[in-house]
Amino acid sequence: MSNATLASITELVRENATTDNAEVLQWVTEVAELTQPDAILWCDGSQDEWNRITSEMVEAGSLIPLDKNLRPGSFLARSHPADVARVEDRTFICSENEADAGPTNNWVAPDAMRAELMPLFEGSMRGRTMYIVPFSMGPVGGAITQLGIEITDSPYAVLNMRIMTRMGQQALDGITPGSEWVRTVHSVGAPLVDGAEDSAWPCNDTKYITHFPDTLEVWSYGSGYGGNALLSKKCFALRIASVMGKNEGWLAEHMLLLKLTNTETGKDYHLSAAFPSACGKTNLAMLQPTIPGWKVETIGDDIAWLRPGKDGRLYAINPEAGFFGVAPGTGESTNPVAMETLWGNTIFTNVALTDNGDVWWEGMTDSVPDHLIDWQGNDWTPDSGRPAAHPNSRFTVPIQQTPSLARDWYEQDGVPLDAILFGGRRATNVPLVAQSRSWNHGVFVGATISSEKTAAQEGTVGELRRDPFAMLPFCGYNMADYWGHWLEMGEQLGENAPKMFQVNWFRKDEDGNFMWPGFGDNSRVIDWVIRRVEGEHTGVETAVGTIPAPGELNLTGIEEVEKDLGKIFAIDPTSWLAEADLTEEYFAQFGDRLPAALTAELDALRDRLGK
């Protein structure tokens, strides 16, 4: 690039800059010199900006406006068929030391990765606008909040970042010289050169989602979809933030966050929960109790940041400002709160379009429309033999529209946690609920969380799919060190630590039928959990933890479940000992990094099972 061109890039960066922070200006200039955009826009997160960008995308054919009466302020986007999900095999942790990434992450040395990436990013934004997106994860100025900037050439990413984060000038103003902030760069990898026409969904067959934890950077190339492009989400809020938390004494977790109010006493409680995908996480985040005495409100459905407060308790925030939810399976019968949330101001991606200008997906309604335009823009009928919406189709919607939203979401410094739940999808072995015997035992439970594979997943049916703390794809460093960090947090919190529980809504009988009704009836388990926290229930000690004593679960209205309680809570020592052997094999991959406390918990479990 010539000096004259370099000078024009510098002018382009500074022309409409809304900050005089030299560090920010220098970084933006360096990225602009590399990617060579035609224009630069400093985003302010305003409604005028939203209106302008959506109008430009509608005109370009990248967004389809939905009917203003049925779904006001909402749009449909259709991605390229090859760009529909996170690409875990192209996701890398580029720590200086390979051992710091651990055996569950893809590792490439930072210098080697930059050598691969920089030629791809060189000129990648030619013919496009570079958007500079400052954002805050959590309330600006909050005790657990972190700040970042995403540079992107995707207007779709800008719109979604406005929904998913507190995006705009206030966040940019919060980035002061010398302060810590996260730098993220994203390009769809589709420069417009030599008269090339743009597409409705530009992307590149070559994809990289790379994390540099030592320098707090994310570089993503080639994909315009979801967490590959919204770098505030899994990339920053989990992979990079988990490393920041380890270094600074806090935790970044793949957890929902709930507020529970006992309507008889007026006392509030807060609960976080880690569930792998397809384990009922969103439904629990928007729980509607089926028993009196409880009010449940949503604080977050996906990510929680936890930090010890001044009083020694563990405080939590949902750092996000929106929901990026999976559409299929979300419906009036399964999650009415989510459906109420989607009344408007929503971006839908890869769902079907109805003939009256609304959206539809499998599971949204009990009846199926006679005709749709599917997620790829083709005519669709119930006889088409293919889904109308992509299985990973999504909605992005502001969290403030949730009817069950707790005022606690706005709390500057978070809410104190009373309980932490871990859960997987287990047809066998794991009881409906069990309280951990100690903090260390709770970490052991979280580290061994797993789901049994189904016919739809690769592997043997019934084989365990490990997802410790629901963080397997999202931990930015060695998972064994992550468990060690949790153990250290327990030592620091001491008696102020939240109580830990394992839950399993999915246990089946010998005929393959679910024995627990789930959904709103999970409030009966939450009721027991909170009463255990308060010391109201005695429980029964077992080898795997404390389970409800007879009569402690409120089964009013579902009395028929009582006949299955023996099976729902059955603990078979032979099966558990076999699973302990699998756990030992699983732990072995972490070698000397595995905390001795987890080996001790495994040995103690075997002893309690009578080995």
LINVENGI-V211959 format. One record per helix or strand of 2 or more residues. SS is the DSSP state (@ for helix, = for strand). FROM is the first residue (numbers start at 0). LEN is the number of residues. If there is no record, write none. Layout:
# LINVENGI-V211959
<<SS:FROM:LEN> <SS:FROM:LEN>>
This chain:
# LINVENGI-V211959
<<@:2:13> <@:21:14> <=:38:4> <@:46:14> <=:63:2> <=:74:3> <@:87:3> <=:90:3> <@:97:4> <@:109:12> <=:128:9> <=:145:7> <@:154:10> <=:165:2> <@:168:6> <=:181:6> <=:207:5> <=:216:5> <@:225:4> <@:231:17> <=:249:4> <=:255:7> <=:267:8> <@:280:5> <=:293:7> <=:303:5> <=:313:4> <=:321:5> <@:335:6> <=:345:4> <=:351:3> <=:358:2> <=:371:2> <=:378:2> <=:393:5> <@:398:3> <@:406:4> <=:414:2> <=:418:5> <=:432:3> <@:438:9> <=:449:3> <=:463:3> <@:467:3> <@:478:18> <=:498:5> <@:518:15> <=:539:3> <=:544:3> <@:558:10> <@:572:16> <@:590:3> <@:595:13>>
